[in-house]
C-alpha cells in the first residue's frame, strides 16, 4: 500500500506501460499476475513504500500500466522537496544495478493517459 504523505500535495505524476519482449506474449488474468511477471518483489516493495498514489492496470491482457505520484515527507526539507521521488529513484537504481528490478525483460513507454 502506498505511503500517505500527501499533506503538502503530490508531485511528479507519471504513467508508464510495460510491454513484454517475449513471443508469443503471455496473457495475464489479473493485475497481480502481471506485476509478478514484470517486477521483482523487491521492486514492488519500492513502489508501495515510495509512491503516495499508485494505481495498476492490465492493458490488452498483455501489458502492465501504472500511474504514480509522490508526496513529500515534510515541508522543512526544501532542497529535496519531493524526497519520496528521490528515494524511489535511488532505490530503483540500486535494484537495477543489482539486476534485481525486473523478472523478465520488457520495454517501457511513458503515457499521458493517466489512470487517475
C-alpha positions in Angstrom: 0.0 0.0 0.0 1.4 3.4 -0.9 2.5 5.9 1.8 0.1 8.6 3.0 2.4 11.6 2.8 0.1 14.0 0.8 -0.1 16.8 3.4 1.9 19.1 1.1 0.4 17.7 -2.1 1.7 15.2 -4.6 4.1 15.7 -7.4 5.8 14.0 -10.4 2.7 12.3 -11.7 3.7 9.8 -14.4 2.2 6.8 -16.2 4.2 4.0 -17.8 3.3 1.0 -19.8 5.4 -2.2 -19.6 5.3 -4.5 -22.7 6.6 -8.0 -23.0 9.5 -8.7 -25.3 9.0 -12.5 -25.5 6.9 -14.0 -28.2 4.3 -15.2 -28.1 3.4 -12.8 -25.3 1.8 -14.1 -22.2 -1.9 -13.2 -21.4 -2.5 -12.1 -17.8 -5.6 -12.9 -15.9 -5.2 -10.0 -13.4 -3.0 -7.2 -12.2 -1.2 -9.2 -9.6 -0.2 -11.8 -12.2 1.2 -9.1 -14.5 3.0 -7.3 -11.6 4.7 -10.6 -10.6 5.7 -11.3 -14.2 7.3 -7.9 -14.8 8.7 -6.8 -11.5 10.6 -8.4 -8.6 9.0 -8.5 -5.2 11.7 -6.0 -4.1 10.7 -3.6 -6.8 7.1 -3.9 -5.9 8.1 -3.0 -2.3 9.8 0.1 -3.5 6.6 1.2 -5.4 4.5 0.6 -2.3 6.8 2.4 0.1 7.8 5.4 -2.0 4.6 6.2 -4.0 1.9 8.3 -2.4 -0.7 7.5 -5.1 -0.3 4.3 -7.2 -2.7 2.5 -9.5 -2.1 -0.5 -11.7 -4.0 -1.9 -14.8 -3.6 -4.7 -17.3 -3.8 -3.4 -20.9 -4.8 -5.7 -23.8 -4.3 -8.7 -21.4 -0.5 -8.5 -22.1 0.8 -5.2 -20.8 1.1 -3.6 -17.4 0.3 0.1 -16.9 0.8 2.1 -13.8 0.3 5.7 -12.7 2.1 7.1 -9.7 2.7 10.3 -7.7 5.0 11.2 -4.8 4.3 13.3 -1.8 6.9 14.9 0.4 7.9 13.8 3.9 7.7 17.3 5.4 7.9 21.0 4.3 11.2 21.7 6.1 13.4 19.8 3.6 13.2 22.3 0.7 16.4 21.0 -1.1 14.9 17.6 -1.8 11.3 18.9 -1.9 9.8 15.7 -3.3 12.1 13.4 -1.5 9.8 10.3 -1.9 10.5 10.6 -5.6 14.3 10.9 -5.0 14.1 7.8 -2.7 12.2 5.9 -5.3 14.8 6.7 -8.0 17.7 5.8 -5.7 16.2 2.5 -4.7 15.2 1.6 -8.3 18.7 2.4 -9.5 20.2 0.2 -6.8 17.9 -2.7 -7.8 18.7 -2.2 -11.5 22.4 -2.2 -10.7 22.0 -5.5 -8.8 19.9 -6.9 -11.7 17.0 -7.3 -9.3 14.4 -4.9 -10.5 12.5 -6.9 -13.1 11.8 -10.6 -13.5 11.7 -10.6 -17.3 13.0 -8.2 -20.0 10.4 -5.6 -21.1 10.1 -2.4 -22.9 8.8 0.7 -21.1 7.0 3.7 -22.6 5.6 6.8 -21.0 1.9 7.6 -21.4 -0.1 10.8 -20.9 -3.2 8.7 -20.4 -3.2 8.5 -16.6 -5.1 6.0 -14.6 -6.2 8.7 -12.0 
